[in-house]
Amino acid sequence: MKRTVQTLYRSVFALAVVGSLSFGAVEAFGVTLPGKDAARPWCDPVKCNVQCGGYGICQNNVCLCY
């Protein structure tokens, strides 16, 4: 009986480890949909610097010049 419980414990532990590693891999290599990225507002720091003629910073998708 003890051996059966120990085998069951090891199997559940191994399944939990594999599940957590799988979830981490999915999150690490996950790809966002291009439509969602293109639709959201975005401030380009390089264009912001050029537009300001010096130092500009993007804050809340708006270019602030200093």
N, C-alpha and C positions, 0 to 999 in steps of 0.2 A: 504494500500500500504506500509506503514511504517513497519507494522508487517511482511510482506512478505520479505522485504529487510533485516530486522533484523534476521529473520530465515535463510535466505540464507547466511548472513554474519557469523552467528554462525556455520552453517553446513560446510562452507568452512574452517573456523578456526579450527574446530574439525578435519576435514579431514587432514589439514596440520599438526596438532599435532600428530595424529596417524601415518601419513606417515613418519614424522621425527623420531618418536620413533621406528617404524618398521625398518627404514634404519639403525639406530644405533644398534638395536639388531642383524640385519644381519651382520653388520660389526664386532660386538663384538664376535659373535659366528661363524664367517666364518672359514672355514677349507681350507687350501691350499692343492693342489694336491701333493701326496707323490712323484710322479715322478719328479716334478720340484724341490723339496727340496733335493732329493737325487742327482740330476744331478749337482747342483751348488757346487762350491768349498767351503770348510768349514774348519776352523782352530779350533781345540779343545784346549782350554786354559790349561787344565790339562795335556794333552800329550805334549803341548809346554813347560810347566814347567819341566816335566820329561826329555824331550829331551835336554833342556838347562842346566839341572843340577842345577837349582836354579830358578831364576825369568825369565820368558819369557812372551811375550805379543803377541797377534795376531793382525796384522795390514794388511789390504788388503789381507786376507786369507793366509798370510805368517807369520811364527813364527820368532819373533825377540828376540834374547837373550841379557840380560843385565848383 
